[in-house]
Amino acid sequence: MLDAIVIGAGPAGNQAAIKLSGRGHSVLVLDYRSNIGDKLCTGIIGRECAERFELPDRFVYHRAKSVTICPALGDPVRVSREREHAYVVDRVGFVAHLADRAMRAGSEYRLRRRVTGLDVLQDRVRISANGPDGPETHEARAAVIASGYSTGLAKLAGLQPAPKGAFAAQVPLRGLALDEVKVFLRGPLPRGYFGWLVPAGPDRALAGVLGRERSSRALPQLLDAIGKDGTSFRPDGPAMSWGVPLKPPARTYAHRILLAGDAAGQVKPTTGGGIYYSLLSGELAADALADALDEDDLNERSLKRYELAWKSMLGRELRVGYIARAIYERMNDRSIGSIVRIAASNGILSEHVSFDWHADIVTRGLKYPRFDSILAPFRETNRAGVSGNGK
Ligand SMILES: Cc1cc2nc3c(=O)[nH]c(=O)nc-3n(C[C@H](O)[C@H](O)[C@H](O)COP(=O)(O)OP(=O)(O)OC[C@H]3O[C@@H](n4cnc5c(N)ncnc54)[C@H](O)[C@@H]3O)c2cc1C
């Protein structure tokens, strides 16, 4: 019998497969797509992620040393750094490259397989999938569910899915001469939304929006804002939308089962960025599962070590980030503009904001005297738990 089946060949699943195979375990990865990694995403990752997960240069569209933040009120604010702090990457290429690494380490991949059933038995996990030649069944000692946002598979394993998250929509554009990332805070967008415009290859850009409630207006409003100063561009494909989790589910492990990545709600609630945390959680899931497989102890109690490990790394980030998002969603344009201007003029944005780790700067920001009057109306949200280690 196989040691592990990984459901989903995204960042989380591929990284789990790389590690599990590297530890000598037999792994089968199932994904319904035929093109690995082809999931709606902008593909921005921070330098730390690129270094840690060895992003090859050939997948880099753009190296970001600066960003222009466009608050609804007041002038845009340009934040630049000496060194590049983020990369816009060919997301499909990078995720497929991770799958290649897993295959080279010994993982078997079967694509065009949609998992439809999951039976957790005492001594094994039985997975049913629809493949190109009809229904298939696969068995393994354990499974990692890395199937992304809200696929319902967690429920089949007796776990609650991640709570309802956010809604993101994106459209590829041509014809814009764009040499840096732009972020749009509120303004024409619905309350709680933010938007982005990023260079993604020669003469190509991606424009997207993210907010809590589904909105068909948000993306057209962003495009209007981009074209307001006469900038011309044309769509280079259809606008598409997908969900983004903002919170983890109550539990991310069960008998012979682990959840990782978006399926486990491991996304930065501030920006909706989940590639790095998915890679990290795929790795932590594989470490915990490999140990449990070696000990032949795959019950719930044994697999709890995974949740302890990811909470110790990401728990505070998810909790504090969620509070920051909740505050942002309630702020008006004036308050957002004031925070951006103060943070930019004091060097906070250029010197202290990490691309991937937001809890420290949010915690400091909430105590920063110059933000006091702006943040006063949100004291209650803040008190809901920014202090403490949150693990
Ligand atoms: C518009 C948009 C823009 C984004 N931009 C960024 C960004 O710039 N930077 C960033 O860090 N994050 C971004 N994200 C978030 C990021 O895409 C996800 O957090 C990340 O892809 C999660 O990785 P994952 O491996 O957990 O899941 P996924 O990448 O979703 O992979 C899950 C895989 O499981 C497969 N699958 C699902 N169900 C089944 C099934 N039943 N059977 C078989 N296979 C199945 C899917 O085909 C998929 O390949 C963005 C999200 C959206 C929606």
The ligand as an SDF file (V2000), in Angstrom:
LIG
                    3D

 53 58  0  0  0  0  0  0  0  0999 V2000
   -6.9900   36.2540   -7.8880 C   0  0  0  0  0  0  0  0  0  0  0  0
   -6.0070   35.6610   -6.9040 C   0  0  0  0  0  0  0  0  0  0  0  0
   -4.7230   36.1890   -6.8410 C   0  0  0  0  0  0  0  0  0  0  0  0
   -3.8070   35.6680   -5.9300 C   0  0  0  0  0  0  0  0  0  0  0  0
   -2.5390   36.1820   -5.9300 N   0  0  0  0  0  0  0  0  0  0  0  0
   -1.6450   35.7180   -5.0600 C   0  0  0  0  0  0  0  0  0  0  0  0
   -0.3190   36.2400   -5.0650 C   0  0  0  0  0  0  0  0  0  0  0  0
    0.0380   37.1110   -5.8370 O   0  0  0  0  0  0  0  0  0  0  0  0
    0.5550   35.7460   -4.1490 N   0  0  0  0  0  0  0  0  0  0  0  0
    0.2020   34.7700   -3.2700 C   0  0  0  0  0  0  0  0  0  0  0  0
    1.0460   34.3820   -2.4410 O   0  0  0  0  0  0  0  0  0  0  0  0
   -1.0290   34.2380   -3.2690 N   0  0  0  0  0  0  0  0  0  0  0  0
   -1.9600   34.6630   -4.1560 C   0  0  0  0  0  0  0  0  0  0  0  0
   -3.2130   34.1070   -4.1710 N   0  0  0  0  0  0  0  0  0  0  0  0
   -3.4940   32.9770   -3.2720 C   0  0  0  0  0  0  0  0  0  0  0  0
   -2.8090   31.7090   -3.7950 C   0  0  0  0  0  0  0  0  0  0  0  0
   -3.1770   31.5000   -5.1350 O   0  0  0  0  0  0  0  0  0  0  0  0
   -3.1890   30.4940   -2.9420 C   0  0  0  0  0  0  0  0  0  0  0  0
   -3.0730   30.8410   -1.5750 O   0  0  0  0  0  0  0  0  0  0  0  0
   -2.3000   29.2910   -3.2240 C   0  0  0  0  0  0  0  0  0  0  0  0
   -2.4030   28.8900   -4.5640 O   0  0  0  0  0  0  0  0  0  0  0  0
   -2.6990   28.1190   -2.3270 C   0  0  0  0  0  0  0  0  0  0  0  0
   -1.9730   26.9810   -2.6720 O   0  0  0  0  0  0  0  0  0  0  0  0
   -2.5740   25.5360   -2.3860 P   0  0  0  0  0  0  0  0  0  0  0  0
   -1.5560   24.5720   -2.8350 O   0  0  0  0  0  0  0  0  0  0  0  0
   -3.0640   25.4670   -0.9990 O   0  0  0  0  0  0  0  0  0  0  0  0
   -3.8960   25.4550   -3.2940 O   0  0  0  0  0  0  0  0  0  0  0  0
   -4.0830   25.5990   -4.8640 P   0  0  0  0  0  0  0  0  0  0  0  0
   -2.9910   26.3700   -5.4850 O   0  0  0  0  0  0  0  0  0  0  0  0
   -5.4810   26.0490   -5.0490 O   0  0  0  0  0  0  0  0  0  0  0  0
   -3.9490   24.1160   -5.3900 O   0  0  0  0  0  0  0  0  0  0  0  0
   -4.9390   23.1560   -5.1180 C   0  0  0  0  0  0  0  0  0  0  0  0
   -4.9230   22.1110   -6.1890 C   0  0  0  0  0  0  0  0  0  0  0  0
   -5.8770   21.0950   -5.8610 O   0  0  0  0  0  0  0  0  0  0  0  0
   -6.5510   20.6910   -7.0240 C   0  0  0  0  0  0  0  0  0  0  0  0
   -7.8580   20.1620   -6.6130 N   0  0  0  0  0  0  0  0  0  0  0  0
   -8.8640   20.8280   -6.0180 C   0  0  0  0  0  0  0  0  0  0  0  0
   -9.9070   19.9870   -5.7840 N   0  0  0  0  0  0  0  0  0  0  0  0
   -9.5220   18.7780   -6.2430 C   0  0  0  0  0  0  0  0  0  0  0  0
  -10.1690   17.5210   -6.3080 C   0  0  0  0  0  0  0  0  0  0  0  0
  -11.4040   17.3230   -5.8400 N   0  0  0  0  0  0  0  0  0  0  0  0
   -9.5110   16.4920   -6.8830 N   0  0  0  0  0  0  0  0  0  0  0  0
   -8.2550   16.6670   -7.3740 C   0  0  0  0  0  0  0  0  0  0  0  0
   -7.5990   17.8340   -7.3380 N   0  0  0  0  0  0  0  0  0  0  0  0
   -8.2320   18.8720   -6.7750 C   0  0  0  0  0  0  0  0  0  0  0  0
   -6.6420   21.9540   -7.8600 C   0  0  0  0  0  0  0  0  0  0  0  0
   -6.7540   21.6420   -9.2320 O   0  0  0  0  0  0  0  0  0  0  0  0
   -5.3240   22.6560   -7.5490 C   0  0  0  0  0  0  0  0  0  0  0  0
   -4.3210   22.3530   -8.4830 O   0  0  0  0  0  0  0  0  0  0  0  0
   -4.1620   34.5990   -5.0660 C   0  0  0  0  0  0  0  0  0  0  0  0
   -5.4500   34.0790   -5.1210 C   0  0  0  0  0  0  0  0  0  0  0  0
   -6.3660   34.5960   -6.0320 C   0  0  0  0  0  0  0  0  0  0  0  0
   -7.7430   34.0000   -6.0990 C   0  0  0  0  0  0  0  0  0  0  0  0
  1  2  1  0
  2  3  1  0
  2 52  2  0
  3  4  2  0
  4  5  1  0
  4 50  1  0
  5  6  2  0
  6  7  1  0
  6 13  1  0
  7  8  2  0
  7  9  1  0
  9 10  1  0
 10 11  2  0
 10 12  1  0
 12 13  2  0
 13 14  1  0
 14 15  1  0
 14 50  1  0
 15 16  1  0
 16 17  1  0
 16 18  1  0
 18 19  1  0
 18 20  1  0
 20 21  1  0
 20 22  1  0
 22 23  1  0
 23 24  1  0
 24 25  2  0
 24 26  1  0
 24 27  1  0
 27 28  1  0
 28 29  2  0
 28 30  1  0
 28 31  1  0
 31 32  1  0
 32 33  1  0
 33 34  1  0
 33 48  1  0
 34 35  1  0
 35 36  1  0
 35 46  1  0
 36 37  1  0
 36 45  1  0
 37 38  2  0
 38 39  1  0
 39 40  1  0
 39 45  2  0
 40 41  1  0
 40 42  2  0
 42 43  1  0
 43 44  2  0
 44 45  1  0
 46 47  1  0
 46 48  1  0
 48 49  1  0
 50 51  2  0
 51 52  1  0
 52 53  1  0
M  END
$$$$
